[in-house]
Amino acid sequence: PIPLIVDTGAANINLTLTPQAVKHIHVKFTGNSICGTSLTGKVCMREFIIPQLKIGPFSFQHVKGQLMPQVWSNHRSYFIESQASLHGVLGLG
């Protein structure tokens, strides 16, 4: 299991993982990049597909996600780092 942050305010994010998390699972990079604006400015993330993703009792096939270039929000003084923040974000996208 890989702990993730569930971000209910992330309407444009489906699954974003850190390089640390991707090391532990099978992903296939599509060759595409997703670019947008974050709190730190413009960011481009490599798109990947996870053949099978299990969340609790639910199983999903061919899940698209993005590889985040740095750990989520670790540049904020009020941010408390956790195992989930080191691995990525599951949003509502």
C-alpha positions in Angstrom: 0.0 0.0 0.0 1.1 3.5 -0.8 -0.4 6.3 1.5 -1.7 9.3 -0.4 -3.2 12.7 0.5 -6.9 12.9 -0.6 -7.4 16.5 -1.7 -11.1 17.3 -2.1 -10.2 20.7 -3.4 -8.1 19.3 -6.3 -10.8 19.3 -9.0 -8.3 19.1 -11.9 -6.1 16.4 -10.4 -7.0 12.7 -10.6 -3.8 11.0 -9.4 -0.4 12.6 -9.0 2.5 10.6 -7.6 6.1 11.5 -6.6 9.1 9.7 -8.1 9.4 7.9 -4.7 6.0 6.4 -5.1 6.4 5.5 -8.7 9.4 3.4 -7.9 7.2 0.9 -6.1 4.5 0.3 -8.6 4.1 -0.6 -12.3 3.4 2.5 -14.5 3.6 3.0 -18.2 4.6 6.6 -19.3 2.5 7.8 -22.3 5.1 10.3 -23.6 2.6 13.2 -22.9 3.1 16.0 -20.4 0.3 17.8 -18.5 1.2 21.5 -17.9 -0.5 23.9 -15.6 0.0 26.5 -12.8 0.6 25.5 -9.2 1.4 27.5 -6.1 5.0 27.6 -7.1 4.4 28.7 -10.7 4.2 26.8 -14.0 4.7 23.0 -13.7 4.7 20.2 -16.3 4.2 16.6 -15.2 4.8 13.5 -17.2 1.6 11.5 -17.8 1.5 7.7 -17.0 -1.1 4.9 -16.8 -1.3 2.4 -14.0 -2.7 -0.9 -15.5 -4.6 -1.7 -12.2 -5.1 0.4 -9.1 -6.8 -0.9 -6.0 -8.2 1.4 -3.3 -9.7 -0.6 -0.5 -12.1 -3.1 -2.0 -12.3 -1.2 -5.3 -10.3 -2.0 -8.4 -9.7 0.4 -11.3 -8.2 -0.4 -14.7 -6.0 1.9 -16.8 -5.8 4.8 -14.4 -4.2 8.0 -15.8 -1.9 9.9 -13.5 0.9 12.4 -13.5 4.4 12.3 -12.0 4.9 15.4 -9.8 8.4 16.9 -10.0 8.7 17.6 -6.2 7.0 16.7 -3.0 3.6 18.3 -2.6 3.7 21.6 -0.6 7.0 21.0 1.2 7.9 24.6 0.6 5.3 26.0 3.0 6.4 26.6 6.6 3.0 25.4 8.0 3.0 22.1 6.0 3.5 19.0 8.1 5.2 16.3 6.1 3.8 12.8 6.4 4.2 9.4 4.5 1.2 10.4 2.4 2.8 13.8 1.4 5.9 12.0 0.3 3.9 9.8 -2.1 1.3 11.9 -3.8 -2.2 13.2 -4.1 -5.6 11.7 -5.1 -7.9 14.4 -6.3 -11.4 14.7 -7.6 -10.5 15.0 -11.3 
